[in-house]
Structure formats: structure tokens, C-alpha cells
Amino acid sequence: MKQNNTPDVSRDAAWREELRKSKSPKERSAIARVKMNELSGEYRVAHRLEEVNQGLTEEQALLEASRCLDCPNPQCVTGCPVNINIPSFIKNIERGEFLEAARVLKLTSALPAVCGRVCPQEKQCESRCIHLKMKHEAVAIGYLERFAADYARNHAADAAVEKPQPNGKKVAVVGSGPAGLSFAGDMAKRGYAVTVFEALHEIGGVLKYGIPEFRLPNEIVDVEIDGLRALGVEFVKDCVIGKTLTYDDLHEMGFDGIFVASGAGLPRFMNIPGENLIGVMSSNEYLTRINLMGAGREGFDTPVLLGENVAVIGGGNTAMDSVRTARRMGAHRAMIVYRRGEDEMPARAEEVKHAKEEGVEFLTLHNPVEYLADENGRVRAMRVQKMTLGEPDASGRRSPVPIPGAIEEIPVDLVIVSVGVSPNPLVPTSISGLEISRRNTIVVNDDTMQSSLPDLYAGGDIVRGGATVILAMGDGRRAAMSMHEALTAK
């Protein structure tokens, strides 16, 4: 049965008015925020591929949705980089219209089941919730987004918008991460023939190689990708733009526009003594070998170094993913080594909580200054400088300052460096006339995402240098709108 993509405004207003009358704002505010159902720390370390967060029950979702006050000027929507109609999907859940809630999500988001799991809602949509002004906890928008998307998938229901009529134009997407998939979905909905070129052997980009399955199962990503296929998006794997095909080749193939979303897969290191030792590796390599290439799983031959005493250097979400993965790979002692305090960590609070529950040790206010080798050239220990917090830096975080003479030696046999990534220069440097920054990011107009080449747009990490999934998706949506307007005018 075809689904109408245009909401029935009169019907929507009528039943939402009835919902408002069912509970007063005071009654809604008195309801405690739902707690996510999750596996125990001990169990999930032993069952390393099982998803930690188990989602909400229908009863929990109905109750949590009833907390929404349906504000006349919903700031949660402005806090969402892809502008999901948050009050509408939540009120559909409160009414029990779970599939309709999923359909509302799909109107603006290509990846609701993904975003409901990995996006930092507490810093975006939920940070604008009016409950916070009343000293209450925000509505659990992320949990409800996951619930609606999962409900549609578990009931084998197609919540996607219907496939539009072709408009006769072709666009190419370089990279199948969140920015590329978001762009592809929006352009497909407008009738474009969309082809996504992926350098790796799996579609999904960082969603597959960078995020462990205990946070984001591959099955979830694959279902979202299948939804894009249903819209007509084509995917080409094992194709490196800049090598396998060039920018000029894409023109010769008849593409009217190109969106570059090739991400940031080039790891950074600290340039300290011993970083070239066996047993010192980047989080990018470590997670890719395990998440994408199956290291440690039955039937896969991909090698990966294992350690009893593992140190992960950094305090972001990727560092948490790495250290929690190390615990699942058998590390007896798994440590986060971070030069600032826990309050300054950029990782989500939920990820820090889960890491602690799984036995991860936090060495905050410690900074590695050297790695020491054994007789075989493998790392055996790290020397760390103890730090204290000084004045805030440009980002507002307090700058770490070394404590003179306070250096400690800690035994380690595997070090995973997670101090950031840079864009791979292959794509931008292979395109003549494309303006790039000193960091090898593609320079774009912030409003349109258009580059110095009129037919080439870009978004995500290749522009930002580092971005969350939802920010990358927002770039993809903005670029799709801008390219569509340009191609329509042309």
C-alpha cells in the first residue's frame, strides 16, 4: 500500500489536542524519565557482540512519550542537525501509532535506527528540551527514536517514503558513511539516480569500521542501507575515487553533481619516543580489524594484536569504543589514559558509564611521554607524566599542565592511540582546482556545502576534520538541498 508523504495537518492537530487534554503539563512533568534496559557489565564483556542497550518496551515508550509537553515552539527540532519533526513522531508514539512515528522519522532522516543509538542527543535535541528549564530531565528523544525505528524493522513494516518518479539526472556520492548516506537518501527522494562509491568492501563507512557491534550492530546499518536501495540508490564497493575512478571519469559517466563524503581515516599520533614499537597502533586500525574484518571471530583469518595490559590514549567516544573492545578481546587490565580530568572528556557520559561497568580503569590527568620496548621490540611499558589542570584553553576546557618530576612507569603490552584523525588526502588532492585547507579538508560554503568547483559538494569529516554521525548527516541534507536547487535552476 502506498503511503502519503504529506502529513494530514487537520487530523494531526485534532488528536494532538486530545492528547494534551489527557494529561496536564504538571502531570506530564511529574513522570520520571525512562531508564534504558541494558545488559550487565559482566555479561556483556563475556558476550562481546551482543548489544549493550536493549531498547524500550512498548509500555516504557508510551509512558516516556507522554512526558513531551508538545511545545508551541519546539526547540528540540532546532537542536537536531537533520531537523526531524520531533514532537510529531513522539506524539505518534504516545498515541500508539508506532509505524506512523517511524514514517515521520524517515521523512527527514535516512538512518533513524542508527541515530537513536549513537548520536549525542544530550548535547543536541535533548539539550533544548523545555523540561530542563523546569529542572527536570529531558524527554528521552534518542531512546524514542530508536524505539520507533526498531518497531518498524521488527514488524517487517516499510516505514520509508515511496519511491519517486525519476527526474532524469544522475548524482555520484563518494563514501558511504553517514554524510554520504544522508545525502543519497534525500536526493533519491527527489527523483535523482544516485550511485554511492565506497572504497571498502562493505557499505556503511565509519558506521561499520569505526563503531563496535555492541553499540551499533551491523544488522541495523544493513537494514537502513536496504531502505536506501528500495529508494533506488545504487552502491559500488571496492572503488577508490582518485585511483579506481577519477573526478573526470565521473563526468564522463554522465553524473550531473558529485558529493564527497570520504571521511577522515588518517590516524594521528603524538610523536613521542617508542610510537613505532610493535604493539603500538591507532584506534582506526584496531577497530577496523575487529569491526569490519572480523578479527577474533570464527571463520575470519584477520590478525590483530591482543594484550593483557592495554592502554588506550584519549578520552573521546572512539577511545571508549577501543578500550571496551579490548576488554571483550580478553584484556585483564584495560586503561583509559587521558591528560585532562573526567569532566573534560569529550566522550558521551553513557559511554564512560558503560566502560566503568565493564571494568575499565581511568587514568585521568596522565599523559604518555614514552613507550619502552622488551628484547623483541614489543612495547612493555609506558612512561606517563602526571598532570594538573590550569587555565581554560580556547575550547573552554582547562588546559593540562605537567607536574614537575611526576613521571610514572606502567606495564603495558598493547597501546591504542586515539587522539584524533585527519582526512585522507587522496580524494581532495586528486581533483585539480579544488580548494583544500592546510588540514587537507575540502573548503566549502558553510550554508550550501558547495566547494570551489561548482558541481562538487562535500560534507562530514572531509570538511569538518571530525564530526558526529548526526552532524555529518546534517551536512549531507544541506548539500542535497543546495545541489538540487542548483541543478533545478540549471
N, C-alpha and C positions, 0 to 999 in steps of 0.2 A: 504493500500500500504506500503510495506517495505521501510524503509529509510536506505540509505547507511550511515554508521557511519564515513566513511573516507572522509574528505573534498576533493573536486576537486581542487587541488592546481593551475593548469593552468587556470581554469575558475576564481578562486578566484583572482589570480594575475591580470588577464585581466580586470575584471570590477572594481577592486580597482584602477587600473591605470587610468581608465576612470573617476572615482570619483575624483582622485587627480587633473585631468585636469579641472574638472568642477568648482573648486574654488581654488584660490591661497591660500597659507598659510596665507598671510596677510588678505585676505578676511575672512577666517575662524576665525582668531584670533579676528577680529573686531565684531564678533557676540556675543551678551551678553548671559551669562549663563541663562538658563531657570529657572523660579521660579515654585516651586511646587504648584499645586492647592490644597487648603485646606479649611476646614470648619472654620467658625468664632469661636472665643473662647466662646462667649456667647451661641451659638447654640450647640456646642459640649458638653458643660457641662450639658446642659439640655437633650441631646440625647446621653447618656453615652456609648452606644455600637457602635455608628457609627464611622467609621474610620476617623481619622483627615485628613491625607494626601489622596487626591483623585486621585493621579496619573496624568500622562501627556496625553494630546490629541495626536492623530497621527501627527498633524501638529507640535506640540511642540517637539515631539520625533524626527521627521525628521530634524528639524532645529538644535536641540541640537546635534544630531549625526553628523551633518555636521561640527561641531566645531572640531571634532577629526582630528588631523594632521597626523594620521597613521604613527607614528614614526618608523624609521627602527629598533630601539632598544627600544621597548615599556617597560618602567619601571613600568607602571601601572600593568603589568602582574606579575612582581616580587613582587609587593606590595600586591598582592592578595594571601592569605594563601591557597586557593584551585587552584590557577594558571589557572583561567578562561582565555580563549583566548579573551581578552577584545577588541582589535582592530577588530577582525573578527566579533564579534556579533554586535559591534557598526556600522561597515560599512554595515552589512546586514540591519540594521535599516535604515541607510541613503539611501540605495538602495530601500527601501520599502519591503524588504524580511523579514517581521516580524517573520514569523514562522521559517524561517531558523535561525534567530538570537536566537530564543528560543531553537532551537535544538543545536546550538553551546554551549549555556549555560549548557544544560543538559548533554553534554559530560563530563563535569568536576564537575558540581555542582548538588547535589541531591535536593537542596532547593533554587532555584533562586528567587522565589517569596517572600520567607522569607528573604533572604539576602538583596534583594532590598529594604526591609522595615526597617530592624533593625540593619544591620551591620554598623559599624562606617567607612564608605568609606572615610570620610575626613581624617582619620588617617592611611588609608591603601592605596588602589589603587589610590584614587584621590590625595593623598599627593605626589605621584610620577609623576603626570601629568606635561608634559612639559610646559603647559600654565602658571603654577605657576612661572617658571623661567623667563617668559616674563611679570611677574607682572599682569597676567590675572587670572580670576577664572578658576579652574579646570573644565574639562568636567564632567557633572553630571552622572558619571558612574552608581551610585546606582539607580538614577531615571530611567535610560535607561534599567537597568537590570530588574527592576520591570515592566516597560512597556512591554518588550518582553515576560516575563513570564505571565503577566496578559492577554496580547493579545491572547496567545495560549490557556489559560484557557477559556477566554470569547468567543472564537470562536470554542470551543469544539474540539480543534485540539490536537492530540497526538504529542507532541514535544520530547517525550522520545526516547532514543535509543531502538532498537529492542531487544527482549529477546534472550539471547544467548543459545547455547546448554549446557545442564548440564555437569559438569566435574566430577561428582561422589563424590564430597567432601562436607561436611557439616560444617558450622561455626555458632557459637552462639554469640549473642550480648546482653550484659547486660545493659539495659537502652535505651529508645527511644528518647533521646534528640538529639541535632544537631550532636554531635560526633558519636553517635550510628547510626543515620540515614544516615550520610555521608558514614561511613564505610559499612553499609549494602548495599547501592546503588552501591558502587564501587565493592564489592565482588559479588553481583548479576550480574553485567555486565560481570564479568569474569567467570560466569557459576557455581558459588557456590550455594548450597542450604542454604539460610540464614534464621535463626529464631531469632527474636528480643523478648527478655523477658522484660516486663515492670511491675514495682511494682504497679503502679496506675491503675485506671480503664479507663484511656484514654491514647492513644498513642500520643507522642509528647514531653514528659518531660517538661523542662522549657519553651518550646515554648507555651505550653498550660497553665501550672500553674503559670508561672512567668511573662508573658508578657500580658498586658491587650489587649482586643479586639479592643480598639480604636487605638492601634498601630499595632497589628497583629491579624486580625480576625481568629477565629478557622477554618473557612471555607477554608482559604488559606492553613493552615497547613494540613488540611484533604486532600485537592487535591494533595499536594506534597506527602503525605503518600500513597495515592491511586496510584500515579505514581510508587512508590516502589513496591506496591503489584502487579502491572502489570508486573514488572520485576521478580516476583516470590517470593519476600520477604514475610515471614510469621510472624505474630505478635501474641504474647501471653500476655494477660493482667492479672493483679492481681497476679503476680508471683514474689515473693521476692527472689532473688538469695542470698543464705546464710541462708534462712529459708525454703521457699517452696521447693526449689531445691538447692542442694549444688554443689560445683565445681566437686566433684566426680560423682554426678548424671549426670552432663552434659557429662562427659566422657563416662559413661555407656550408654548414649543415642546416642553415636556414633559421637559426634562433634569432628572434627579434630583441630579446633582452637577456641579460645574464646577472644572476645574483650569486655573489661569492660569500660562502659561509664555511670557509675551510678551517676555522677554529684556531686553537693555539696548542699545538702538540709538541712544541720545542721546550724541553725542561730547562730550568735554571739551576745552577749550583752556587755554592758560597765562595768558591775559590780559596779554600783553606787546605793546608797540607794533608795529604792522605786521601783526598777525594777520588783518586784513581785506583785505590786498592780494590782487590776482589772483595765483594760483599758490601760495597757502597754503590747504590743505584738510585735512580729517580723514581718517584711515585708513579709517574707516567708509565715507565717500563714495567714496574712491578704490577700495577693494576691491569695493564693491558695483557700481560702474560696470563694472569689468572682469570680476569673477567671475560676477555674476548677469545683468548687462545686456549682456555681450558686447563691450564697448568694445575696439577694436583688432582684432576678428575680422572675417573676410569675411562679408558678409551682415547685419552689425549697424551701425546708424547712431548708436549711443550715443557722445556725445563724451566725451573725457577729456583733461586736460592732460598733455602729455609734457614731459620735461625732459632736458637734457644733464647737468646737475649737480643731483642730487636728494638732499635731506637728509630723513631720517626721524627724528623726535624721539621717543625712547622706547627701552626695552630689553626689552619683552615679546615673546611669540610673534606678536602682531598686527603689531608693528613689524618683526619679521623677515619676516613674510609680505609686508608692504608694500615693504620695501627689495628683497627678492628679486624681487618683481613688477616693480618699477621697472627692475631690470637687464634683465628679459625684455622690457620695453617700450622698450628702447633707450637707457637712461641710460648715458652714458660713465663718469660718476663717481656712485656711489651710496653714501651715507654713513649710518651709524647715529650719531646724536648722543645721548649718554646721560650724565646728570650724575653717575652713580656709576661704579665700575670694572666690568670684565667679570665678575669673580667675583660681583658683586652683581646681575647681570642676572637677571630672573625668567624669561627665555626658556629653553626647553629647550636643553641642550648640543648636541644633534643639529642644532637649527635654527641655532645660532651657527656650528657647524662647516660646515654646508651654505652659509650665507651667505658665509663666508670663501672657500670653494672657488669660489664664483661671482663673486668679485672685489669683494665689499662691503668698504668701508673703515669701520673702527670708531673714532669719535672719542669715546672714553670720557673721563670727568671733564671734560666740556664741557656747558655749559647755555646755550641761546639766550636772549638778553635783548632782542633787537630784530631786526626784519626791515626791510630797506631796499628802496625802490622805484626802478624806472627811470622814464623820462619817460612811459611808458604806464600806469603804475600797477601794473606786474607786479613781483613780487619779483626782486631782482637779487643780493642778498647777505644774509647773516645775521651779526649780531654775537654772538659766543659768549663766555661767561665761563668761564675755566678754573677747575677745582675741585680740591680735595684732600679726602681722607676724614677725617672727625673721629670722634666717638664714635658707637657704635651707637644707632639710633633704637628706637622701640617694637617694630618688626618684627624687630629683631636685626641689621639691616643698618647698616653705618656711614654716618652722615649726611654728605652732601656739604657742604663749606664753601668759599665763594668765595676765590680767591687775589686779594688787593687789587691792582687795576691790571692784572690779566692778562686783557685782552679782545682778541679776535682777530676780524677780518672775513674771512668766507669766501664766495666767489661761489657762488650757488645760483640756479636758475630754477624750482624746484619744491620746496615744503616739504610734507611729510605729517606731520601731528601725530598721534601715537599714545601719548597719555599717560593713557588710560583712557576708560571710557564710563559713562553713568548710565542707569538705567531710564527708558524713555519714560513720562511721567506720564499719558498718555491713558487707559490701561486702569484703573489704580488710582483716579484722580481722578473717573472717570465712574461709579463704583459707590458709592452712598450707604451710609454706615455702615461702610465698610471701613476698618480701621485701617492707616495708612501711616506710614512713618518720615519723618524730615526729608530723607532722600535719595530720597524717592518710592518706596522699596521697600515691598512688602507685608509687614506684620508677621505672622508665623506662629509656631505652636508648633514648636520645633525637632525634636521627636520625631515629630509627626504631620503636619506641614506644613499644618495647618488654620489658616485665617485667623480674624478676628473674626466673620465670617459663617459659620454652621455648615455650609453646603453648598458653600462656596468654599475650595479648597485652592490652594497656589501653590508654585512651586519654580524653581530655576535663577537666572538673573541678576536676575529681577524681585524675588527675595528676597535674594540674596547681593550684588547690585550688580555682581558679576563672578565668574565661575566657569569651571572647565574643563568640557569636554564630559562627562567621566565623573562629576564632582561633580553636574552638572545631572541626569544620568541617575539618579544615586542619589537625588536629591530626588524625581524622578518615581516611582521604585519605592516609596519610603517613603509618598508621598502616595497611591499606588494601594492599598497595603495598608491604610492608615488609612481611606480613603474606603470601601473595600469592607467593612471591619469595621463602620463606621458605618451604611452602607446595609443591611447584612445584619441588624444589630441593630434598625434602624428597621422 
